[in-house]
Structures are given as C-alpha cells and as structure tokens.
Amino acid sequence: MDNATTTALVTGANKGIGKEIARQLAASGVRVLLGARDAERGRQAVAELNADGDGAADVRLLVLDVTDPSGVAKAAAEVERLDILVNNAGMMAEGSTAPDADLDAFRRTFETNLFGVLTVTNAFLPALRRSPAPRIVNISSGTGSLAWSADPAREFALAAGSGAAYRSSKTALNALTLFYAQTLAPEGIKVNALAPGLRRTDLNERAAASDGDPAEAAAGAVRLALLPDDGPTGAFLSWDGTPVPW
C-alpha cells in the first residue's frame, strides 16, 4: 500500500486512543479523516495534529456521530474512496453488573459500541470497495474476551461481572468483526479487532488513573491498518500483536 495515496477514517478521533491513531497514521504519510461528533473539538484536534506534523501531515475533519445514521450517510457521501476504516468511537455509560444495570445505559452503550460500528462500516463499504487494499480495524477490549473473563487467574473474572454493558458490547463487536471478515474476505477486505489494553483515557475512572500510554495502543491499531496483503483477517489481537482468545 502506497501511504502517499492512502486515506483513512478514524472515528472518535478528537481525543484518547483515536487521536493517537490519527497522529501515527498521519506521520506515516496517510491522509486522515478525523471523525468527531463535536465539530469544534474536532477542529482543535485537526489543528494540533497538522501542527505536530510540521506541515507534512494531512488531517481533515469529518463531522461524524456514529449513533446518527442519517449523519453517517451524509458523511459517507463526501468520501469517494477509503482505504482504511478504524472504528474507534466507544463509550462506557456505567460499570454495574447485569442484575444492577440500567437498561437505558445498556442500550446507549450498544448504540455506540456495536450499532455505531455497523452503521459506519456499512455506510463506508462502497468507498472501501474502491480501494485496492481495504482494511477495517475495530477497537475492542480484552474485557470483551469471554475466555479471559472466565479465567479465574485474570482480574476480569475477579471483577464479578462488573461493567456488563461495556464488556458485552465489546464481545458482540468481536463477533461482528469475525462475521464481517468472513463475508468480505473474497473481496480482499481485511477486518480485525484490537484489544488496546488499559490506557490513560477518559473511558472511566480506572482508565483515567492508569499509566498506560494511548500511543502504545495506537501503534497496534496502525499495524492492523497498514497490513500487507498476506496479513490476517478475522483476528482478535492485543496491542503487541499477540492473539487474544474470543
């Protein structure tokens, strides 16, 4: 893939891991469409990333709310060809267990973390199909791994089912990733999921207090975004490239 002629869309990219993914893709010579729900915050992020690139970066704003199908369709109509889609936008409404969960919070979580990915991916598939080497990267979570959640040696299992809405939305996203990969493989579209690890973001209090560098996770996403033709599809990988069990 010739990065100089490559265009990537990163959703939820005005902050956190998404912003670092946009930064690293731009640094590699990729034109980046920075997806942001809030136009002003998106403009600020675009200005910062372009300034960081000393004039070499090409980052452009695409106002995009993944929970608004009509808005997503409008944004997709502005993009003729897309080589890379990074479905990064995500949220955690609350961290309760399933018996204590707020149903509305559950629905809002799935609306962004699952249905948003479905909406954006399907809307941009025509543009991706015009690429010679299309790549889709879904930012998931190790907490969405059922194998890890059932493993008593891991803290996920010791959490006694907390964060049920967020974690189950990521489990569903993993399934969606596999189904997209299977369906789109004959077209040469590679679709993979990334477990970024605990990173210093505003996802929740635990993440905000961590010392995990978002840039480290972003590097894993960029590797999947720039996969060579012999790279995997339908995989769930950690930020360091090791496989994560479903």
C-alpha positions as CSV (number, residue, x, y, z in Angstrom):
1,M,0.0,0.0,0.0
2,D,1.4,3.4,-1.0
3,N,0.8,5.6,2.0
4,A,1.0,8.8,0.0
5,T,-2.2,7.9,-1.8
6,T,-3.9,6.2,1.2
7,T,-6.9,7.7,3.0
8,A,-8.0,6.6,6.5
9,L,-11.1,7.4,8.6
10,V,-10.7,7.2,12.4
11,T,-14.0,7.6,14.3
12,G,-13.9,9.2,17.8
13,A,-10.5,10.7,17.0
14,N,-10.5,14.0,18.7
15,K,-9.1,12.5,21.9
16,G,-7.6,9.4,23.5
17,I,-6.5,6.4,21.5
18,G,-8.3,7.6,18.4
19,K,-6.4,10.8,18.3
20,E,-3.1,8.9,18.7
21,I,-4.1,6.6,15.9
22,A,-4.8,9.6,13.7
23,R,-1.5,11.1,14.7
24,Q,0.5,8.0,13.8
25,L,-1.3,7.4,10.6
26,A,-0.6,10.9,9.5
27,A,3.0,10.6,10.5
28,S,3.3,7.6,8.2
29,G,2.1,9.7,5.3
30,V,-1.6,8.6,5.3
31,R,-4.3,11.2,4.7
32,V,-6.5,11.1,7.8
33,L,-10.2,11.9,8.1
34,L,-10.6,12.7,11.7
35,G,-14.1,11.6,12.7
36,A,-15.5,13.7,15.6
37,R,-19.1,14.2,16.9
38,D,-18.3,17.7,18.2
39,A,-17.2,19.9,15.3
40,E,-15.3,22.4,17.5
41,R,-13.3,19.7,19.3
42,G,-12.6,18.1,16.0
43,R,-11.3,21.3,14.5
44,Q,-9.0,21.7,17.5
45,A,-7.6,18.2,17.2
46,V,-7.1,18.6,13.5
47,A,-5.2,21.9,14.0
48,E,-3.0,20.2,16.6
49,L,-2.2,17.1,14.6
50,N,-1.4,19.1,11.5
51,A,0.8,21.5,13.5
52,D,2.6,18.5,15.0
53,G,3.4,17.2,11.5
54,D,5.3,20.4,10.7
55,G,3.3,20.9,7.5
56,A,3.7,17.3,6.3
57,A,0.6,15.9,8.0
58,D,-2.7,15.8,6.1
59,V,-5.5,15.5,8.7
60,R,-9.0,16.7,7.8
61,L,-12.2,16.9,9.9
62,L,-15.2,14.8,9.1
63,V,-18.1,15.5,11.5
64,L,-19.5,12.2,12.3
65,D,-21.8,10.9,15.1
66,V,-21.8,7.1,14.9
67,T,-25.2,7.0,16.5
68,D,-26.8,9.1,13.8
69,P,-27.5,7.0,10.7
70,S,-28.5,10.0,8.5
71,G,-25.4,12.0,9.6
72,V,-23.2,9.0,8.9
73,A,-24.8,8.6,5.4
74,K,-24.2,12.3,4.7
75,A,-20.5,12.0,5.8
76,A,-20.0,8.8,3.7
77,A,-21.3,10.7,0.6
78,E,-18.4,13.1,0.9
79,V,-15.8,10.3,0.6
80,E,-15.2,8.8,-2.8
81,R,-12.5,6.3,-1.8
82,L,-11.4,5.0,1.6
83,D,-8.5,2.6,2.2
84,I,-8.7,2.3,6.0
85,L,-11.6,2.5,8.5
86,V,-10.7,2.5,12.2
87,N,-13.9,2.1,14.2
88,N,-12.6,3.6,17.4
89,A,-15.5,5.6,18.8
90,G,-16.7,3.9,22.1
91,M,-18.2,4.7,25.4
92,M,-18.9,3.3,28.9
93,A,-22.1,4.6,30.3
94,E,-21.8,2.9,33.7
95,G,-20.0,0.0,35.3
96,S,-22.6,-2.1,37.1
97,T,-23.2,-5.8,36.9
98,A,-26.0,-7.2,34.8
99,P,-28.5,-7.6,37.7
100,D,-27.9,-3.9,38.7
101,A,-27.7,-2.5,35.2
102,D,-29.7,0.4,34.0
103,L,-31.4,-0.7,30.8
104,D,-31.1,2.7,29.1
105,A,-27.4,2.8,29.9
106,F,-27.1,-0.7,28.3
107,R,-28.9,0.5,25.2
108,R,-26.8,3.6,24.9
109,T,-23.6,1.6,25.2
110,F,-24.6,-0.8,22.5
111,E,-25.8,2.1,20.3
112,T,-22.2,3.4,20.1
113,N,-20.0,0.4,20.6
114,L,-21.9,-2.0,18.4
115,F,-24.6,-0.4,16.3
116,G,-22.4,2.5,15.6
117,V,-19.7,0.2,14.1
118,L,-22.4,-1.5,12.0
119,T,-23.8,1.9,10.8
120,V,-20.4,3.4,9.9
121,T,-18.9,0.3,8.3
122,N,-21.9,-0.4,6.0
123,A,-22.1,3.3,5.0
124,F,-18.5,3.4,4.0
125,L,-18.3,0.0,2.4
126,P,-18.8,1.4,-1.1
127,A,-15.8,3.8,-0.6
128,L,-13.7,0.9,0.8
129,R,-14.6,-1.3,-2.2
130,R,-12.9,1.3,-4.4
131,S,-9.6,0.8,-2.6
132,P,-7.0,-1.7,-3.9
133,A,-6.3,-2.9,-0.3
134,P,-9.1,-2.0,2.1
135,R,-8.6,-2.5,5.9
136,I,-11.0,-2.3,8.7
137,V,-9.9,-2.2,12.3
138,N,-12.3,-2.4,15.2
139,I,-11.1,-1.2,18.6
140,S,-12.4,-3.7,21.0
141,S,-11.3,-4.6,24.5
142,G,-9.7,-7.5,26.3
143,T,-12.6,-7.3,28.7
144,G,-14.8,-8.5,25.8
145,S,-12.9,-11.8,25.7
146,L,-15.2,-14.5,27.1
147,A,-12.2,-16.8,27.6
148,W,-10.4,-14.2,29.7
149,S,-13.5,-13.2,31.6
150,A,-14.0,-16.9,32.6
151,D,-10.3,-17.3,33.6
152,P,-10.0,-17.1,37.4
153,A,-6.4,-16.1,37.0
154,R,-7.4,-12.8,35.4
155,E,-8.8,-9.8,37.1
156,F,-11.7,-9.7,34.6
157,A,-13.1,-12.8,36.3
158,L,-12.4,-11.4,39.7
159,A,-14.5,-8.3,38.8
160,A,-17.6,-10.5,39.3
161,G,-19.3,-9.3,36.2
162,S,-18.9,-5.6,36.6
163,G,-19.0,-3.4,33.6
164,A,-21.5,-5.7,32.0
165,A,-22.8,-3.3,29.4
166,Y,-19.4,-2.2,28.1
167,R,-17.9,-5.7,28.2
168,S,-20.8,-7.4,26.5
169,S,-20.9,-4.7,23.8
170,K,-17.2,-5.5,23.0
171,T,-17.9,-9.2,23.0
172,A,-20.7,-8.5,20.4
173,L,-18.2,-6.3,18.5
174,N,-15.8,-9.2,18.3
175,A,-18.5,-11.4,16.8
176,L,-19.4,-8.7,14.3
177,T,-15.7,-8.4,13.4
178,L,-15.5,-12.1,12.6
179,F,-18.7,-12.1,10.6
180,Y,-17.5,-9.1,8.5
181,A,-14.2,-10.7,7.9
182,Q,-15.8,-13.9,6.7
183,T,-18.2,-12.1,4.4
184,L,-15.7,-9.6,3.0
185,A,-12.7,-11.9,2.6
186,P,-13.5,-12.8,-1.1
187,E,-13.3,-9.1,-1.8
188,G,-9.8,-8.7,-0.2
189,I,-11.1,-6.6,2.6
190,K,-9.3,-7.4,5.9
191,V,-11.2,-6.9,9.1
192,N,-9.6,-7.3,12.5
193,A,-10.2,-6.4,16.2
194,L,-7.7,-4.9,18.6
195,A,-7.5,-5.2,22.4
196,P,-5.7,-1.9,23.2
197,G,-5.1,-2.7,26.9
198,L,-5.8,-0.3,29.8
199,R,-4.9,3.2,28.7
200,R,-4.9,6.7,30.1
201,T,-8.2,7.9,28.7
202,D,-11.5,9.3,30.0
203,L,-13.3,6.0,29.4
204,N,-13.8,5.6,33.2
205,E,-12.0,6.4,36.5
206,R,-9.8,3.4,36.3
207,A,-8.6,4.2,32.8
208,A,-8.0,7.9,33.7
209,A,-5.8,6.9,36.7
210,S,-3.7,4.3,34.7
211,D,-0.3,4.9,33.4
212,G,-1.0,3.1,30.1
213,D,0.2,5.2,27.1
214,P,-2.5,5.6,24.5
215,A,0.2,5.9,21.8
216,E,1.3,2.3,22.5
217,A,-2.2,1.0,21.9
218,A,-2.5,3.2,18.8
219,A,0.7,1.6,17.3
220,G,-1.1,-1.7,17.4
221,A,-4.1,-0.3,15.6
222,V,-1.8,1.3,12.9
223,R,-0.1,-2.0,12.3
224,L,-3.5,-3.6,11.5
225,A,-4.5,-0.6,9.4
226,L,-1.4,-1.0,7.3
227,L,-1.4,-4.8,7.0
228,P,0.3,-6.2,4.0
229,D,-1.6,-8.5,1.6
230,D,-0.5,-11.6,3.5
231,G,-1.7,-10.2,6.8
232,P,-4.5,-11.8,8.8
233,T,-8.2,-11.2,8.7
234,G,-10.9,-12.2,11.3
235,A,-8.3,-12.0,14.1
236,F,-8.6,-10.6,17.6
237,L,-5.1,-9.2,18.6
238,S,-3.6,-7.5,21.5
239,W,-1.8,-4.1,21.1
240,D,1.5,-6.0,21.0
241,G,0.4,-8.3,18.2
242,T,-0.3,-11.4,20.2
243,P,-3.6,-13.2,19.7
244,V,-6.5,-12.7,22.2
245,P,-8.9,-15.6,22.7
246,W,-12.5,-14.8,21.8
